[in-house]
Amino acid sequence: MPIYEFKCRDCQKNFETILTSSSKVSTVVCPECTSKNIMKTISASSYRLASTSSSIPTGALSGCSSKGGFS
Ligand SMILES: [Zn+2]
């Protein structure tokens, strides 16, 4: 489950929300003041996930891209 980190611009509160494919960012409100004036921030855990996934052998990725010619 992807966890997204948000920050409320009204009360400066940081909070995390799990967004499933059926839920949208526009429906997220601040749990502190229920404001919709929020912005998405990138959490440290997301950086860890990104660096971990980059360690996947590039052979699989290049093999996929070599078949990407749709002309
Ligand atoms: Zn707030």
PDB file of the backbone (N, CA, C, O) and the ligand in Angstrom, with CONECT records:
HET     ZN  A 101       1
ATOM      1  N   MET A   1       0.847  -1.202   0.000  1.00  0.00           N
ATOM      2  CA  MET A   1       0.000   0.000   0.000  1.00  0.00           C
ATOM      3  C   MET A   1       0.878   1.245   0.000  1.00  0.00           C
ATOM      4  O   MET A   1       1.731   1.402   0.873  1.00  0.00           O
ATOM      5  N   PRO A   2       0.680   2.101  -0.942  1.00  0.00           N
ATOM      6  CA  PRO A   2       1.478   3.324  -0.978  1.00  0.00           C
ATOM      7  C   PRO A   2       1.027   4.314   0.084  1.00  0.00           C
ATOM      8  O   PRO A   2      -0.154   4.646   0.187  1.00  0.00           O
ATOM      9  N   ILE A   3       1.977   4.772   0.858  1.00  0.00           N
ATOM     10  CA  ILE A   3       1.672   5.769   1.883  1.00  0.00           C
ATOM     11  C   ILE A   3       2.198   7.110   1.410  1.00  0.00           C
ATOM     12  O   ILE A   3       3.381   7.256   1.100  1.00  0.00           O
ATOM     13  N   TYR A   4       1.306   8.085   1.359  1.00  0.00           N
ATOM     14  CA  TYR A   4       1.701   9.413   0.912  1.00  0.00           C
ATOM     15  C   TYR A   4       1.752  10.355   2.094  1.00  0.00           C
ATOM     16  O   TYR A   4       0.906  10.307   2.987  1.00  0.00           O
ATOM     17  N   GLU A   5       2.745  11.200   2.085  1.00  0.00           N
ATOM     18  CA  GLU A   5       2.906  12.158   3.174  1.00  0.00           C
ATOM     19  C   GLU A   5       2.450  13.532   2.695  1.00  0.00           C
ATOM     20  O   GLU A   5       2.845  14.006   1.630  1.00  0.00           O
ATOM     21  N   PHE A   6       1.628  14.142   3.495  1.00  0.00           N
ATOM     22  CA  PHE A   6       1.104  15.453   3.166  1.00  0.00           C
ATOM     23  C   PHE A   6       1.460  16.448   4.250  1.00  0.00           C
ATOM     24  O   PHE A   6       1.779  16.092   5.384  1.00  0.00           O
ATOM     25  N   LYS A   7       1.392  17.706   3.857  1.00  0.00           N
ATOM     26  CA  LYS A   7       1.566  18.772   4.842  1.00  0.00           C
ATOM     27  C   LYS A   7       0.451  19.778   4.657  1.00  0.00           C
ATOM     28  O   LYS A   7       0.155  20.206   3.541  1.00  0.00           O
ATOM     29  N   CYS A   8      -0.162  20.148   5.766  1.00  0.00           N
ATOM     30  CA  CYS A   8      -1.233  21.124   5.722  1.00  0.00           C
ATOM     31  C   CYS A   8      -0.638  22.526   5.696  1.00  0.00           C
ATOM     32  O   CYS A   8       0.211  22.872   6.517  1.00  0.00           O
ATOM     33  N   ARG A   9      -1.099  23.325   4.741  1.00  0.00           N
ATOM     34  CA  ARG A   9      -0.572  24.682   4.638  1.00  0.00           C
ATOM     35  C   ARG A   9      -1.217  25.618   5.643  1.00  0.00           C
ATOM     36  O   ARG A   9      -0.717  26.714   5.896  1.00  0.00           O
ATOM     37  N   ASP A  10      -2.314  25.187   6.207  1.00  0.00           N
ATOM     38  CA  ASP A  10      -3.013  26.048   7.156  1.00  0.00           C
ATOM     39  C   ASP A  10      -2.458  25.911   8.570  1.00  0.00           C
ATOM     40  O   ASP A  10      -2.200  26.905   9.249  1.00  0.00           O
ATOM     41  N   CYS A  11      -2.277  24.664   9.004  1.00  0.00           N
ATOM     42  CA  CYS A  11      -1.801  24.460  10.381  1.00  0.00           C
ATOM     43  C   CYS A  11      -0.411  23.835  10.416  1.00  0.00           C
ATOM     44  O   CYS A  11       0.105  23.533  11.493  1.00  0.00           O
ATOM     45  N   GLN A  12       0.197  23.638   9.252  1.00  0.00           N
ATOM     46  CA  GLN A  12       1.570  23.136   9.139  1.00  0.00           C
ATOM     47  C   GLN A  12       1.730  21.728   9.685  1.00  0.00           C
ATOM     48  O   GLN A  12       2.836  21.313  10.030  1.00  0.00           O
ATOM     49  N   LYS A  13       0.639  20.999   9.763  1.00  0.00           N
ATOM     50  CA  LYS A  13       0.733  19.644  10.290  1.00  0.00           C
ATOM     51  C   LYS A  13       1.149  18.665   9.204  1.00  0.00           C
ATOM     52  O   LYS A  13       0.634  18.709   8.087  1.00  0.00           O
ATOM     53  N   ASN A  14       2.071  17.795   9.532  1.00  0.00           N
ATOM     54  CA  ASN A  14       2.442  16.718   8.624  1.00  0.00           C
ATOM     55  C   ASN A  14       1.648  15.466   8.964  1.00  0.00           C
ATOM     56  O   ASN A  14       1.532  15.087  10.130  1.00  0.00           O
ATOM     57  N   PHE A  15       1.112  14.837   7.946  1.00  0.00           N
ATOM     58  CA  PHE A  15       0.366  13.606   8.189  1.00  0.00           C
ATOM     59  C   PHE A  15       0.524  12.677   7.000  1.00  0.00           C
ATOM     60  O   PHE A  15       0.851  13.097   5.890  1.00  0.00           O
ATOM     61  N   GLU A  16       0.281  11.404   7.267  1.00  0.00           N
ATOM     62  CA  GLU A  16       0.421  10.407   6.218  1.00  0.00           C
ATOM     63  C   GLU A  16      -0.940   9.788   5.930  1.00  0.00           C
ATOM     64  O   GLU A  16      -1.753   9.589   6.832  1.00  0.00           O
ATOM     65  N   THR A  17      -1.168   9.494   4.678  1.00  0.00           N
ATOM     66  CA  THR A  17      -2.429   8.892   4.266  1.00  0.00           C
ATOM     67  C   THR A  17      -2.150   7.776   3.275  1.00  0.00           C
ATOM     68  O   THR A  17      -1.326   7.910   2.370  1.00  0.00           O
ATOM     69  N   ILE A  18      -2.844   6.695   3.465  1.00  0.00           N
ATOM     70  CA  ILE A  18      -2.747   5.603   2.490  1.00  0.00           C
ATOM     71  C   ILE A  18      -3.769   5.845   1.399  1.00  0.00           C
ATOM     72  O   ILE A  18      -4.971   5.930   1.653  1.00  0.00           O
ATOM     73  N   LEU A  19      -3.272   5.953   0.193  1.00  0.00           N
ATOM     74  CA  LEU A  19      -4.162   6.175  -0.934  1.00  0.00           C
ATOM     75  C   LEU A  19      -4.273   4.892  -1.754  1.00  0.00           C
ATOM     76  O   LEU A  19      -3.290   4.413  -2.320  1.00  0.00           O
ATOM     77  N   THR A  20      -5.455   4.359  -1.805  1.00  0.00           N
ATOM     78  CA  THR A  20      -5.674   3.220  -2.685  1.00  0.00           C
ATOM     79  C   THR A  20      -6.009   3.733  -4.075  1.00  0.00           C
ATOM     80  O   THR A  20      -6.144   4.939  -4.284  1.00  0.00           O
ATOM     81  N   SER A  21      -6.139   2.835  -5.001  1.00  0.00           N
ATOM     82  CA  SER A  21      -6.399   3.258  -6.375  1.00  0.00           C
ATOM     83  C   SER A  21      -7.760   3.922  -6.515  1.00  0.00           C
ATOM     84  O   SER A  21      -8.003   4.668  -7.464  1.00  0.00           O
ATOM     85  N   SER A  22      -8.640   3.647  -5.571  1.00  0.00           N
ATOM     86  CA  SER A  22      -9.985   4.213  -5.662  1.00  0.00           C
ATOM     87  C   SER A  22     -10.072   5.577  -5.000  1.00  0.00           C
ATOM     88  O   SER A  22     -11.012   6.328  -5.257  1.00  0.00           O
ATOM     89  N   SER A  23      -9.106   5.909  -4.151  1.00  0.00           N
ATOM     90  CA  SER A  23      -9.155   7.203  -3.490  1.00  0.00           C
ATOM     91  C   SER A  23      -8.258   8.190  -4.223  1.00  0.00           C
ATOM     92  O   SER A  23      -7.254   7.809  -4.824  1.00  0.00           O
ATOM     93  N   LYS A  24      -8.634   9.461  -4.164  1.00  0.00           N
ATOM     94  CA  LYS A  24      -7.903  10.473  -4.893  1.00  0.00           C
ATOM     95  C   LYS A  24      -7.287  11.479  -3.932  1.00  0.00           C
ATOM     96  O   LYS A  24      -7.754  11.679  -2.811  1.00  0.00           O
ATOM     97  N   VAL A  25      -6.228  12.097  -4.414  1.00  0.00           N
ATOM     98  CA  VAL A  25      -5.540  13.089  -3.601  1.00  0.00           C
ATOM     99  C   VAL A  25      -6.472  14.249  -3.267  1.00  0.00           C
ATOM    100  O   VAL A  25      -6.377  14.846  -2.195  1.00  0.00           O
ATOM    101  N   SER A  26      -7.371  14.560  -4.193  1.00  0.00           N
ATOM    102  CA  SER A  26      -8.258  15.707  -4.003  1.00  0.00           C
ATOM    103  C   SER A  26      -9.244  15.482  -2.872  1.00  0.00           C
ATOM    104  O   SER A  26      -9.864  16.429  -2.388  1.00  0.00           O
ATOM    105  N   THR A  27      -9.394  14.224  -2.442  1.00  0.00           N
ATOM    106  CA  THR A  27     -10.328  13.947  -1.358  1.00  0.00           C
ATOM    107  C   THR A  27      -9.649  13.980   0.006  1.00  0.00           C
ATOM    108  O   THR A  27     -10.308  13.858   1.038  1.00  0.00           O
ATOM    109  N   VAL A  28      -8.335  14.145   0.006  1.00  0.00           N
ATOM    110  CA  VAL A  28      -7.593  14.137   1.256  1.00  0.00           C
ATOM    111  C   VAL A  28      -7.743  15.482   1.952  1.00  0.00           C
ATOM    112  O   VAL A  28      -7.570  16.535   1.337  1.00  0.00           O
ATOM    113  N   VAL A  29      -8.061  15.437   3.217  1.00  0.00           N
ATOM    114  CA  VAL A  29      -8.145  16.659   3.998  1.00  0.00           C
ATOM    115  C   VAL A  29      -7.243  16.521   5.215  1.00  0.00           C
ATOM    116  O   VAL A  29      -6.886  15.416   5.623  1.00  0.00           O
ATOM    117  N   CYS A  30      -6.889  17.649   5.775  1.00  0.00           N
ATOM    118  CA  CYS A  30      -6.051  17.649   6.961  1.00  0.00           C
ATOM    119  C   CYS A  30      -6.820  17.053   8.142  1.00  0.00           C
ATOM    120  O   CYS A  30      -7.933  17.491   8.436  1.00  0.00           O
ATOM    121  N   PRO A  31      -6.241  16.059   8.821  1.00  0.00           N
ATOM    122  CA  PRO A  31      -6.924  15.446   9.963  1.00  0.00           C
ATOM    123  C   PRO A  31      -6.994  16.386  11.164  1.00  0.00           C
ATOM    124  O   PRO A  31      -7.747  16.144  12.108  1.00  0.00           O
ATOM    125  N   GLU A  32      -6.219  17.439  11.121  1.00  0.00           N
ATOM    126  CA  GLU A  32      -6.166  18.364  12.251  1.00  0.00           C
ATOM    127  C   GLU A  32      -7.232  19.453  12.123  1.00  0.00           C
ATOM    128  O   GLU A  32      -7.956  19.743  13.075  1.00  0.00           O
ATOM    129  N   CYS A  33      -7.315  20.045  10.940  1.00  0.00           N
ATOM    130  CA  CYS A  33      -8.229  21.175  10.769  1.00  0.00           C
ATOM    131  C   CYS A  33      -9.174  20.967   9.585  1.00  0.00           C
ATOM    132  O   CYS A  33      -9.916  21.873   9.208  1.00  0.00           O
ATOM    133  N   THR A  34      -9.139  19.783   9.012  1.00  0.00           N
ATOM    134  CA  THR A  34      -9.992  19.399   7.874  1.00  0.00           C
ATOM    135  C   THR A  34      -9.871  20.358   6.693  1.00  0.00           C
ATOM    136  O   THR A  34     -10.799  20.485   5.894  1.00  0.00           O
ATOM    137  N   SER A  35      -8.745  21.022   6.587  1.00  0.00           N
ATOM    138  CA  SER A  35      -8.522  21.902   5.450  1.00  0.00           C
ATOM    139  C   SER A  35      -8.105  21.092   4.231  1.00  0.00           C
ATOM    140  O   SER A  35      -7.442  20.062   4.350  1.00  0.00           O
ATOM    141  N   LYS A  36      -8.496  21.564   3.082  1.00  0.00           N
ATOM    142  CA  LYS A  36      -8.045  20.919   1.844  1.00  0.00           C
ATOM    143  C   LYS A  36      -6.819  21.609   1.274  1.00  0.00           C
ATOM    144  O   LYS A  36      -6.318  21.240   0.211  1.00  0.00           O
ATOM    145  N   ASN A  37      -6.354  22.596   1.982  1.00  0.00           N
ATOM    146  CA  ASN A  37      -5.176  23.340   1.539  1.00  0.00           C
ATOM    147  C   ASN A  37      -3.916  22.591   1.958  1.00  0.00           C
ATOM    148  O   ASN A  37      -3.176  23.014   2.846  1.00  0.00           O
ATOM    149  N   ILE A  38      -3.699  21.455   1.279  1.00  0.00           N
ATOM    150  CA  ILE A  38      -2.579  20.593   1.638  1.00  0.00           C
ATOM    151  C   ILE A  38      -1.669  20.403   0.428  1.00  0.00           C
ATOM    152  O   ILE A  38      -2.059  20.638  -0.716  1.00  0.00           O
ATOM    153  N   MET A  39      -0.469  19.980   0.714  1.00  0.00           N
ATOM    154  CA  MET A  39       0.448  19.662  -0.380  1.00  0.00           C
ATOM    155  C   MET A  39       1.111  18.325  -0.075  1.00  0.00           C
ATOM    156  O   MET A  39       1.335  17.960   1.079  1.00  0.00           O
ATOM    157  N   LYS A  40       1.412  17.620  -1.138  1.00  0.00           N
ATOM    158  CA  LYS A  40       2.044  16.326  -0.971  1.00  0.00           C
ATOM    159  C   LYS A  40       3.539  16.500  -0.797  1.00  0.00           C
ATOM    160  O   LYS A  40       4.177  17.239  -1.547  1.00  0.00           O
ATOM    161  N   THR A  41       4.080  15.840   0.162  1.00  0.00           N
ATOM    162  CA  THR A  41       5.525  15.876   0.374  1.00  0.00           C
ATOM    163  C   THR A  41       6.076  14.471   0.152  1.00  0.00           C
ATOM    164  O   THR A  41       5.334  13.489   0.175  1.00  0.00           O
ATOM    165  N   ILE A  42       7.344  14.394  -0.055  1.00  0.00           N
ATOM    166  CA  ILE A  42       7.975  13.095  -0.267  1.00  0.00           C
ATOM    167  C   ILE A  42       8.607  12.655   1.039  1.00  0.00           C
ATOM    168  O   ILE A  42       9.484  13.327   1.581  1.00  0.00           O
ATOM    169  N   SER A  43       8.153  11.529   1.529  1.00  0.00           N
ATOM    170  CA  SER A  43       8.638  11.049   2.813  1.00  0.00           C
ATOM    171  C   SER A  43       9.964  10.326   2.649  1.00  0.00           C
ATOM    172  O   SER A  43      10.342   9.918   1.552  1.00  0.00           O
ATOM    173  N   ALA A  44      10.653  10.181   3.762  1.00  0.00           N
ATOM    174  CA  ALA A  44      11.950   9.512   3.725  1.00  0.00           C
ATOM    175  C   ALA A  44      11.789   8.065   3.313  1.00  0.00           C
ATOM    176  O   ALA A  44      12.671   7.503   2.663  1.00  0.00           O
ATOM    177  N   SER A  45      10.679   7.457   3.682  1.00  0.00           N
ATOM    178  CA  SER A  45      10.463   6.059   3.333  1.00  0.00           C
ATOM    179  C   SER A  45      10.324   5.895   1.821  1.00  0.00           C
ATOM    180  O   SER A  45      10.705   4.863   1.268  1.00  0.00           O
ATOM    181  N   SER A  46       9.779   6.907   1.158  1.00  0.00           N
ATOM    182  CA  SER A  46       9.654   6.841  -0.289  1.00  0.00           C
ATOM    183  C   SER A  46      11.027   6.854  -0.949  1.00  0.00           C
ATOM    184  O   SER A  46      11.264   6.161  -1.939  1.00  0.00           O
ATOM    185  N   TYR A  47      11.921   7.653  -0.385  1.00  0.00           N
ATOM    186  CA  TYR A  47      13.274   7.674  -0.929  1.00  0.00           C
ATOM    187  C   TYR A  47      13.930   6.314  -0.788  1.00  0.00           C
ATOM    188  O   TYR A  47      14.627   5.858  -1.695  1.00  0.00           O
ATOM    189  N   ARG A  48      13.710   5.662   0.350  1.00  0.00           N
ATOM    190  CA  ARG A  48      14.290   4.341   0.569  1.00  0.00           C
ATOM    191  C   ARG A  48      13.744   3.339  -0.437  1.00  0.00           C
ATOM    192  O   ARG A  48      14.486   2.516  -0.973  1.00  0.00           O
ATOM    193  N   LEU A  49      12.449   3.415  -0.688  1.00  0.00           N
ATOM    194  CA  LEU A  49      11.833   2.501  -1.634  1.00  0.00           C
ATOM    195  C   LEU A  49      12.405   2.721  -3.028  1.00  0.00           C
ATOM    196  O   LEU A  49      12.662   1.765  -3.760  1.00  0.00           O
ATOM    197  N   ALA A  50      12.602   3.987  -3.391  1.00  0.00           N
ATOM    198  CA  ALA A  50      13.090   4.304  -4.716  1.00  0.00           C
ATOM    199  C   ALA A  50      14.507   3.770  -4.909  1.00  0.00           C
ATOM    200  O   ALA A  50      14.834   3.214  -5.958  1.00  0.00           O
ATOM    201  N   SER A  51      15.344   3.944  -3.885  1.00  0.00           N
ATOM    202  CA  SER A  51      16.724   3.493  -4.011  1.00  0.00           C
ATOM    203  C   SER A  51      16.793   1.966  -4.006  1.00  0.00           C
ATOM    204  O   SER A  51      17.678   1.375  -4.626  1.00  0.00           O
ATOM    205  N   THR A  52      15.862   1.341  -3.308  1.00  0.00           N
ATOM    206  CA  THR A  52      15.857  -0.119  -3.264  1.00  0.00           C
ATOM    207  C   THR A  52      15.459  -0.690  -4.613  1.00  0.00           C
ATOM    208  O   THR A  52      16.049  -1.658  -5.091  1.00  0.00           O
ATOM    209  N   SER A  53      14.447  -0.076  -5.225  1.00  0.00           N
ATOM    210  CA  SER A  53      13.956  -0.603  -6.489  1.00  0.00           C
ATOM    211  C   SER A  53      14.972  -0.397  -7.608  1.00  0.00           C
ATOM    212  O   SER A  53      14.967  -1.125  -8.601  1.00  0.00           O
ATOM    213  N   SER A  54      15.849   0.605  -7.445  1.00  0.00           N
ATOM    214  CA  SER A  54      16.838   0.871  -8.480  1.00  0.00           C
ATOM    215  C   SER A  54      17.921  -0.202  -8.505  1.00  0.00           C
ATOM    216  O   SER A  54      18.713  -0.275  -9.445  1.00  0.00           O
ATOM    217  N   SER A  55      17.950  -1.039  -7.459  1.00  0.00           N
ATOM    218  CA  SER A  55      18.958  -2.094  -7.408  1.00  0.00           C
ATOM    219  C   SER A  55      18.510  -3.332  -8.174  1.00  0.00           C
ATOM    220  O   SER A  55      19.228  -4.331  -8.230  1.00  0.00           O
ATOM    221  N   ILE A  56      17.331  -3.261  -8.758  1.00  0.00           N
ATOM    222  CA  ILE A  56      16.857  -4.368  -9.594  1.00  0.00           C
ATOM    223  C   ILE A  56      17.768  -4.490 -10.815  1.00  0.00           C
ATOM    224  O   ILE A  56      18.102  -3.479 -11.433  1.00  0.00           O
ATOM    225  N   PRO A  57      18.171  -5.697 -11.168  1.00  0.00           N
ATOM    226  CA  PRO A  57      19.051  -5.885 -12.334  1.00  0.00           C
ATOM    227  C   PRO A  57      18.513  -5.162 -13.561  1.00  0.00           C
ATOM    228  O   PRO A  57      17.349  -5.330 -13.924  1.00  0.00           O
ATOM    229  N   THR A  58      19.356  -4.359 -14.197  1.00  0.00           N
ATOM    230  CA  THR A  58      18.912  -3.539 -15.318  1.00  0.00           C
ATOM    231  C   THR A  58      18.638  -4.375 -16.558  1.00  0.00           C
ATOM    232  O   THR A  58      18.065  -3.876 -17.527  1.00  0.00           O
ATOM    233  N   GLY A  59      19.034  -5.629 -16.540  1.00  0.00           N
ATOM    234  CA  GLY A  59      18.800  -6.476 -17.701  1.00  0.00           C
ATOM    235  C   GLY A  59      17.316  -6.622 -17.994  1.00  0.00           C
ATOM    236  O   GLY A  59      16.897  -6.633 -19.152  1.00  0.00           O
ATOM    237  N   ALA A  60      16.519  -6.735 -16.923  1.00  0.00           N
ATOM    238  CA  ALA A  60      15.078  -6.869 -17.104  1.00  0.00           C
ATOM    239  C   ALA A  60      14.509  -5.575 -17.703  1.00  0.00           C
ATOM    240  O   ALA A  60      13.626  -5.609 -18.561  1.00  0.00           O
ATOM    241  N   LEU A  61      15.028  -4.448 -17.237  1.00  0.00           N
ATOM    242  CA  LEU A  61      14.496  -3.162 -17.707  1.00  0.00           C
ATOM    243  C   LEU A  61      14.886  -2.923 -19.159  1.00  0.00           C
ATOM    244  O   LEU A  61      14.057  -2.491 -19.960  1.00  0.00           O
ATOM    245  N   SER A  62      16.127  -3.196 -19.503  1.00  0.00           N
ATOM    246  CA  SER A  62      16.571  -2.945 -20.873  1.00  0.00           C
ATOM    247  C   SER A  62      15.885  -3.891 -21.852  1.00  0.00           C
ATOM    248  O   SER A  62      15.593  -3.525 -22.990  1.00  0.00           O
ATOM    249  N   GLY A  63      15.630  -5.122 -21.385  1.00  0.00           N
ATOM    250  CA  GLY A  63      14.937  -6.049 -22.242  1.00  0.00           C
ATOM    251  C   GLY A  63      13.532  -5.574 -22.556  1.00  0.00           C
ATOM    252  O   GLY A  63      13.004  -5.816 -23.642  1.00  0.00           O
ATOM    253  N   CYS A  64      12.937  -4.895 -21.589  1.00  0.00           N
ATOM    254  CA  CYS A  64      11.587  -4.386 -21.790  1.00  0.00           C
ATOM    255  C   CYS A  64      11.589  -3.205 -22.753  1.00  0.00           C
ATOM    256  O   CYS A  64      10.717  -3.084 -23.613  1.00  0.00           O
ATOM    257  N   SER A  65      12.591  -2.331 -22.591  1.00  0.00           N
ATOM    258  CA  SER A  65      12.612  -1.141 -23.409  1.00  0.00           C
ATOM    259  C   SER A  65      12.998  -1.454 -24.858  1.00  0.00           C
ATOM    260  O   SER A  65      12.633  -0.719 -25.776  1.00  0.00           O
ATOM    261  N   SER A  66      13.725  -2.530 -25.052  1.00  0.00           N
ATOM    262  CA  SER A  66      14.125  -2.885 -26.423  1.00  0.00           C
ATOM    263  C   SER A  66      12.919  -3.300 -27.254  1.00  0.00           C
ATOM    264  O   SER A  66      12.950  -3.266 -28.484  1.00  0.00           O
ATOM    265  N   LYS A  67      11.855  -3.693 -26.558  1.00  0.00           N
ATOM    266  CA  LYS A  67      10.655  -4.068 -27.289  1.00  0.00           C
ATOM    267  C   LYS A  67       9.661  -2.916 -27.384  1.00  0.00           C
ATOM    268  O   LYS A  67       8.505  -3.096 -27.764  1.00  0.00           O
ATOM    269  N   GLY A  68      10.145  -1.721 -27.027  1.00  0.00           N
ATOM    270  CA  GLY A  68       9.240  -0.587 -26.946  1.00  0.00           C
ATOM    271  C   GLY A  68       8.975   0.090 -28.279  1.00  0.00           C
ATOM    272  O   GLY A  68       8.227   1.066 -28.326  1.00  0.00           O
ATOM    273  N   GLY A  69       9.564  -0.398 -29.366  1.00  0.00           N
ATOM    274  CA  GLY A  69       9.345   0.247 -30.647  1.00  0.00           C
ATOM    275  C   GLY A  69       7.978  -0.076 -31.225  1.00  0.00           C
ATOM    276  O   GLY A  69       7.725  -1.206 -31.642  1.00  0.00           O
ATOM    277  N   PHE A  70       7.108   0.903 -31.248  1.00  0.00           N
ATOM    278  CA  PHE A  70       5.754   0.673 -31.726  1.00  0.00           C
ATOM    279  C   PHE A  70       5.534   1.174 -33.165  1.00  0.00           C
ATOM    280  O   PHE A  70       4.402   1.206 -33.649  1.00  0.00           O
ATOM    281  N   SER A  71       6.604   1.556 -33.827  1.00  0.00           N
ATOM    282  CA  SER A  71       6.448   2.097 -35.155  1.00  0.00           C
ATOM    283  C   SER A  71       6.010   0.980 -36.118  1.00  0.00           C
ATOM    284  O   SER A  71       5.819   1.229 -37.308  1.00  0.00           O
TER     285      SER A  71
HETATM  286 ZN    ZN A 101      -4.458  21.534   8.967  1.00  0.00          ZN2+
END
